[in-house]
């Protein structure tokens, strides 16, 4: 993948979009179904090589792009620390995952198995989401530290909602993989925030014309 501001921004948008949907599910018990489908689909885009291919075009990451722009434009405290905490946590966990070849293989095998369910059902069928949630628990959750999701207890204790949250966190890890492949790093996020924010703004402007 080309190491460009454009690709880094789209990858970061995917991470922030996953984090945003996690927050929606945790507090409201629901989220945008199309955005959920796009992110879940990214887990099975095994042969795609660009963010546009993986996420069905820039337009499907509009929410994430808006989050990148608003979360990074503040010179001090981000406007939504909860979403930022999830996003940074996903990037950190992906870096730990890269050091665990055995777990990466376990994750790949799990997704290949889940693909068979997708072929039989749909991307967001409860059986697929449940399996993805299990894969997250068996792999990413074991890396530590776990991402602690805040929200309404009734939503967090609902098995279907909890599975959706874990599936989205797994999709966020997919975005973090793309972020790293596009040249993203903690330093890029810290010192290159203006370039990322500007690129997100340019993409959104193009989408709105």
Secondary structure, DSSP 8 states (H G I E B T S, - for coil): ----HHHHHHHHHHHHHHHHHHHHHHHHS---HHHHHHHHHHTT-TT--SHHHHTTSGGGGHHHHHHHHHHHH-SSS-S-HHHHHHHHHHHHHHHHHTT-HHHHHHHHHHHHHHHHHHHHS-TT-HHHHHHHHHHHHHTHHHHSS-----S-HHHHT-HHHHHHHHHHHHHHHHHHHHHHHTT--HHHHHHSHHHHHHHHHHHHHHHT-
